């Protein structure tokens, strides 16, 4: 079952006294429920712009985005906001945790915008999610009291606490050492698979990208499938993506 589909998506930015800047050119990608896709690309290739479109944070200049077979162009801004809050979890390189707030308070934050059981039982749900991340002893710790790996696990718990159907991981291991990064990705992949969520990892790290089941490369605004052997070869050669 297809969860997210982009068809012929472009994104351009108008410039004064110059032709528009083309950031994305005719993007086509389809992501199924339970899929794990990686997208690699150099800095300036358009990864951040593509992330904003995949996360329903922005709209394309042309082409169409479908979420649950519903065209994004047919949704109002309020409907897009609700779909994003309910169905999409974001994991960022720099964690973006709330300073001075405990791990429990950080994970509870998305549930403040939920309804029904998720809102009224938000503390219990957040505690259970942190326990799944192996952080049951760190509920009362603030970000500055946590290691980098622990902070990333809190960020993952926060992204997953509402049970999203799509997880967008933007350079999820960029601020971690190699061993911690590999451990975090294994945990993220396991949790996503167990919950049936689709996972899209956007990274410049070929080793992390190779962990996905399907692979794409974004180069100068053009997205194309890449064979895993090519991804691994790039990693072995230590070629910067």
C-alpha positions in Angstrom: 0.0 0.0 0.0 1.4 3.4 -1.1 1.7 5.9 1.7 3.5 8.8 0.0 4.0 9.6 -3.7 5.7 12.4 -5.5 5.0 12.9 -9.2 7.0 15.3 -11.3 7.6 17.6 -8.3 9.7 20.7 -8.9 10.7 23.5 -6.5 12.0 26.8 -7.8 12.8 30.1 -6.0 12.2 33.4 -7.8 15.2 35.7 -7.9 15.3 39.4 -8.6 16.7 40.3 -12.1 17.5 36.6 -12.8 15.9 33.4 -13.9 14.3 31.3 -11.1 16.6 29.1 -9.2 15.7 25.4 -9.8 16.3 23.4 -6.6 14.3 20.2 -7.4 13.7 19.0 -10.9 10.9 16.5 -11.7 11.1 14.4 -8.6 9.4 11.0 -8.7 9.3 8.7 -5.7 6.9 6.3 -4.1 7.1 5.1 -0.5 5.0 2.2 0.7 3.8 1.4 4.2 6.6 -0.2 6.1 9.3 0.8 3.5 12.8 2.0 4.4 14.3 4.4 1.9 17.5 6.3 2.0 18.3 9.5 0.1 21.9 10.6 -0.2 23.3 13.8 -1.6 26.0 16.4 -1.2 25.4 19.7 0.6 23.5 22.0 -1.7 21.9 19.1 -3.6 18.4 20.0 -2.4 18.0 17.5 0.5 16.6 20.0 2.9 14.1 21.3 0.3 13.0 17.7 -0.5 12.7 16.9 3.3 10.3 19.9 3.6 8.1 18.5 0.8 8.2 14.9 2.1 7.2 16.2 5.5 4.3 18.3 4.1 6.0 21.5 5.4 6.1 23.0 1.9 4.3 22.8 -1.4 5.8 22.1 -4.8 6.1 24.7 -7.6 4.7 22.1 -10.0 3.9 18.4 -9.9 1.9 16.7 -7.2 2.4 15.1 -3.8 0.0 12.4 -2.7 -0.4 11.3 1.0 -2.7 8.3 1.4 -3.6 8.8 -2.3 -4.9 12.3 -1.4 -3.3 15.1 -3.5 -1.6 17.7 -1.3 -3.0 20.5 -3.5 -6.6 19.5 -2.4 -5.8 19.9 1.3 -6.1 23.2 3.1 -3.2 24.4 5.3 -5.1 23.2 8.5 -5.6 19.7 7.0 -1.9 19.5 6.1 -0.9 20.6 9.6 -3.2 18.0 11.2 -1.9 15.2 8.9 1.7 16.2 9.6 1.2 16.3 13.4 -0.7 13.0 13.4 1.1 10.9 10.8 4.7 12.2 10.4 7.5 12.0 12.9 10.7 14.1 12.4 14.2 13.2 13.7 16.9 15.8 13.3 20.7 15.8 13.4 20.9 18.3 16.3 18.1 16.6 18.3 16.2 19.9 18.9 15.3 18.9 22.4 13.8 21.6 24.7 16.6 22.8 27.0 15.8 22.7 30.7 13.0 20.2 30.2 13.3 16.6 31.2 13.4 13.7 28.9 9.8 12.9 29.9 8.6 16.4 29.3 10.3 16.5 25.8 8.6 13.3 24.7 5.2 14.4 26.1 5.3 17.6 24.1 3.8 16.2 20.8 1.0 14.6 22.8 -0.1 18.1 24.0 -1.6 18.5 20.5 -3.2 15.1 20.4 -6.8 14.3 21.3 -8.6 11.6 23.2 -6.6 8.8 24.9 -3.3 10.2 23.6 -3.8 13.5 25.3 -5.3 12.3 28.6 -2.8 9.4 29.0 0.2 11.4 27.6 2.5 10.8 30.6 1.9 7.0 30.6 2.4 6.8 26.8 5.6 8.9 27.0 7.0 6.8 29.9 6.4 3.6 27.9 8.1 5.0 24.8 11.2 6.1 26.8 11.3 2.6 28.3 11.3 1.1 24.8 14.3 3.3 24.1 16.1 2.0 27.2 15.8 5.3 29.0 13.5 4.4 31.9 16.2 5.5 34.4 16.6 8.9 32.7 13.0 10.2 32.7 13.9 13.2 34.9 17.2 14.1 33.1 17.5 17.2 31.1 19.3 17.3 27.7 22.5 18.7 29.2 22.6 15.7 31.6 22.4 13.2 28.7 25.0 11.8 26.4 24.7 12.4 22.6 23.3 8.9 22.1 20.8 9.3 24.9 19.7 12.6 23.5 19.1 11.0 20.1 17.1 8.2 21.7 14.9 10.9 23.4 14.5 12.6 20.0 13.5 9.2 18.5 11.0 8.6 21.3 9.5 12.0 20.8 9.2 11.4 17.0 7.5 8.0 17.6 5.2 8.8 20.5 2.1 9.6 18.4 2.6 6.5 16.4 3.4 8.2 13.1 3.0 6.3 9.8 6.0 8.0 8.2 9.3 8.8 10.0 11.7 11.3 8.4 15.2 11.1 9.7 17.4 14.0 8.7 21.1 13.2 9.2 20.0 11.2 12.3 23.6 10.2 13.2 25.5 13.3 12.0 26.2 14.5 15.6 27.2 11.0 16.9 30.3 8.9 16.8 30.4 5.9 14.5 29.5 3.2 17.0 26.7 5.2 18.7 25.3 6.2 15.2 25.2 2.5 14.1 23.4 1.6 17.3 20.8 4.4 17.0 20.1 3.5 13.3 19.6 -0.2 14.2 17.2 0.8 17.0 15.3 3.2 14.7 15.0 0.6 12.0 13.8 -2.0 14.5 11.2 0.3 16.0 9.9 1.5 12.6 9.6 -2.1 11.4 7.8 -3.2 14.5 5.3 -0.4 14.3 4.8 -0.7 10.5 5.9 2.8 9.8 7.7 3.9 6.6 11.2 5.3 7.3 13.0 7.8 5.0 16.6 8.5 6.0 18.2 11.6 4.4 21.9 11.6 4.8 25.3 12.2 3.2 26.7 9.1 5.0 26.8 6.2 2.5 27.3 3.7 5.4 24.0 4.8 7.0 22.3 5.0 3.6 23.2 1.4 2.9 21.2 0.1 5.8 17.9 1.0 4.0 16.1 -1.4 1.7 15.9 1.0 -1.2 18.3 3.8 -2.1 18.2 7.1 -4.0 20.7 9.8 -4.8 19.9 13.4 -5.1 22.3 15.3 -7.4 21.7 18.9 -8.5 18.0 18.6 -7.9 17.6 15.3 -9.8 16.5 12.2 -7.8 17.5 8.7 -9.2 17.5 5.2 -7.7 20.9 3.9 -6.7 21.9 0.2 -6.3 23.1 -0.7 -2.8 26.4 -2.0 -4.3 27.1 1.5 -5.6 26.2 3.0 -2.2 28.6 0.6 -0.5 31.3 1.2 -3.1 31.1 4.9 -2.4 31.4 4.2 1.4 34.4 1.9 0.9 36.1 4.6 -1.3 35.3 7.2 1.3 33.8 9.3 -1.4 31.8 12.3 0.1 28.2 12.2 -1.1 
